Amino acid sequence: MTRRSQRRHKWSATLTRIRGVHKGAMGAILNRQDGVGPTGRPFLRWAGAKRAFVGQLSALVPLQFDTYYEPFMGAASLFFFMKPAKAKLSDSATELVKTFRDVRNDPHGVHAAIAQWGVDRETYYEVRRLHNLTGVSRSARFIYLNKTCWNGLYRVNKSGQFNVPFGLPKSQNIVSLDDLLSCSKSLQSAVAITCTDFEQAVEDCRADDFVFFDPPYVTSHSDTGFKDYNETLFSWDDQKRLAECAHRIARKGTKVLVTNADHPAITSLYHSSEVHRLYRHSTLAGSGTHRRAITELVIKVHK
Ligand SMILES: C[S@@+](CC[C@H](N)C(=O)[O-])C[C@H]1O[C@@H](n2cnc3c(N)ncnc32)[C@H](O)[C@@H]1O
């Protein structure tokens, strides 16, 4: 076996292991919706989204819980993958929250509004200049820009206006009606989709609930990682506030998982908790063959 095929073999064995774990765990989770759409794919691209990790994460999700909370919703990758039977989703990004509500309530309307725009540079900048849209058109614009801008980045200027350049999307099909319908169906279980700070979002959680905290990753040593994608930066004080909040709700019996950067400053905030590592392979820029493993932490805060 050449070194290259050895590497491929190792990675495919890892994938098989991950898929095996996730199949087993998902089969056993007791509060999933039944018969919900096939894809489990989020309808947005989002910085820090956990799409690559959902298999590994689902193996750590408790087998039984009442309400699923995701207070740093973003694209809600784990939510769409797991399709819990009852959920409370929230985020501090206002436009994101409105878009999730519109996709839940009126996927046909959102899709029709997206379909009026072509996928080309000129239309992109026209849509980017539309600041006064209301109703589903506003959410359609959010999805359109997200899917056609550079790298799915969400960045606004000082006046709150989206300012990411066109991203040369590979496909004309931004989001299919089937995908939106599937997401809308999953979102019927979201009894609340709110725009709020994470701490407030989990105020009402109870002992039999499960909270998945997936914050922006910023450590005291490096605050560059995800700095660009929100109006307000998630500071080191916020990381400390999050750790305190996670411990507080875990003490009352709530099951809590927190993801974060693989950094000693983070592990020191959760020194009494069980720490796991999530692995993903990334191809180094400029080379199709050199892979390196990227790790992130997932911390099981409950006992
Ligand atoms: C890493 S992303 C979440 C990704 C998501 N879990 C996924 O898989 O797509 C972090 C999210 O936290 C949100 N956020 C930042 N500060 C927040 C705060 N104080 N309270 C609630 N949400 C916040 C951001 O708007 C962003 O959507």
The ligand as a Gaussian input file, in Angstrom:
#p B3LYP/6-31G(d) Opt

LIG

0 1
 C      -20.409000      28.935000      16.079000
 S      -21.897000      29.763000      15.647000
 C      -23.092000      28.502000      15.894000
 C      -23.053000      27.463000      14.829000
 C      -24.210000      26.492000      14.871000
 N      -24.291000      25.746000      16.102000
 C      -24.147000      25.561000      13.671000
 O      -23.816000      24.391000      13.786000
 O      -24.400000      26.076000      12.583000
 C      -22.143000      30.829000      17.011000
 C      -23.437000      31.648000      16.970000
 O      -23.517000      32.357000      18.203000
 C      -24.220000      33.571000      17.990000
 N      -23.919000      34.446000      19.152000
 C      -22.837000      35.235000      19.383000
 N      -22.916000      35.797000      20.594000
 C      -24.081000      35.359000      21.175000
 C      -24.707000      35.560000      22.433000
 N      -24.152000      36.354000      23.381000
 N      -25.875000      34.933000      22.695000
 C      -26.451000      34.147000      21.750000
 N      -25.895000      33.907000      20.521000
 C      -24.717000      34.498000      20.235000
 C      -23.724000      34.040000      16.637000
 O      -24.663000      34.905000      16.031000
 C      -23.552000      32.689000      15.883000
 O      -24.679000      32.422000      15.097000

